[in-house]
Amino acid sequence: MQVYADNAATTKMSRVAIEAMVPYFENIYGNPSSLHSIGQEAKEALEDARARVAKILGCEPREVYFTSGGSEADNQAIISAARLGQRKGKKHIISTAFEHHAVLHTLKKLEKEGFEITLLDVKNNHNITAQQVQDALRADTCLVTTMYANNEIGSVLPIAEVGAICKAAGVPFHTDAVQAAGHIAIDVKAQNIDMLSLSGHKFHGPKGIGALYCRRGLALTNVIEGGAQERGKRAGTENLAGIMGMVAALEDSIAHLEENTAKVTALRDKLIAGLSKIPHCALNGDAVNRLPGNVSFCFEGIEGESLLLLLDMKGVCASSGSACTSGSLDPSHVLLAIGRVHDVAHGSLRLSICEYNTEEEIDHILTVVPEVVAYLRSISPVWRDLQNGKREYIL
Ligand SMILES: *Cc1c(COP(=O)(O)O)cnc(C)c1O
């Protein structure tokens, strides 16, 4: 049995999404900027796709810009708000300590330019409160950017409350909704979101395509210069097949949102209950406000990398922290931000499931994870010291 439980890293494309793309490779392959009929047919499809994304987000079509993915949308949203702030002499940005690197690294770049960045603490409940945002606001704050849901530990942030606070303060609010879009109902107007990033490949759409919603009246700064595509705000010939696949996947996810949420949440809770029985472990992330598909644990006395390799041999594809962090020796910044010490953070496991997973697959995971954890502990010197009382248990 092979079980794919790494949906926070990327998802398998849905049949609907694949089929939605094919005509744009075979027949409607024109450039939407071309004046001839094949180009104009592509242009119509593009604008139709934009309207369909807008309908799902609760905004106007002209507030939707297609990008190459979540990272680019995050970069553009943050850079744009920073440039607007800078012109008014406002150079303070509020974010959180557990953002994706697409956000954190962009903020680092701005910090080097003289912006001041406040990263909200996420140790309490592995989440933020809207009050923390309220308390961090200053007269010179030009942007609040907090993710909608965390990709590693699944915490879902109080977005509507943060949106209301930002609106009252007149500060632009961006949210990286890459893990939320297609998994949680979003309404940018009702939630007072000014800018939002999403990415196709996190909800069974293709990779390399995303969207940025930007409220009318907030001026975007170009990150990619060139032609006048996307109302002059994002140059480059549109990835029309990708856009059509992403929109089909998004609509499909939203059409089945309730049933998928119910199914995935039940599987998630079964996994959490089963894995919690392993001694000396801890659940990462907000236990209540949590993505339906996220299971994240730290197991004391083991190495996440070895755990992943052995799990893979037993047919379970999982992740330890963020896919972007693996390959580096440092433990994930998210686990450190919630207060896990290095030793504990190294023994992390993320299982991110979706509606394609079955009950049998969950049972398989629940059989192999405890076996592998027990085996790794049996050969771990750290575990021996813990057992001998030479070291104190943290978990
Ligand atoms: C995957 C992810 C991104 C990056 O999206 P890409 O489309 O892969 O660039 C950004 N933020 C979060 C929270 C993510 O999970």
The ligand as an ORCA input file, in Angstrom:
! r2SCAN-3c Opt
* xyz 0 1
  C       2.881     26.272     -0.624
  C       2.787     27.546      0.115
  C       3.259     28.750     -0.441
  C       3.979     28.790     -1.753
  O       3.112     28.570     -2.841
  P       3.764     28.191     -4.272
  O       2.602     28.198     -5.199
  O       4.363     26.835     -4.103
  O       4.749     29.241     -4.593
  C       3.098     29.916      0.274
  N       2.490     29.917      1.470
  C       2.012     28.786      2.037
  C       1.332     28.863      3.352
  C       2.149     27.564      1.379
  O       1.694     26.458      1.941
*
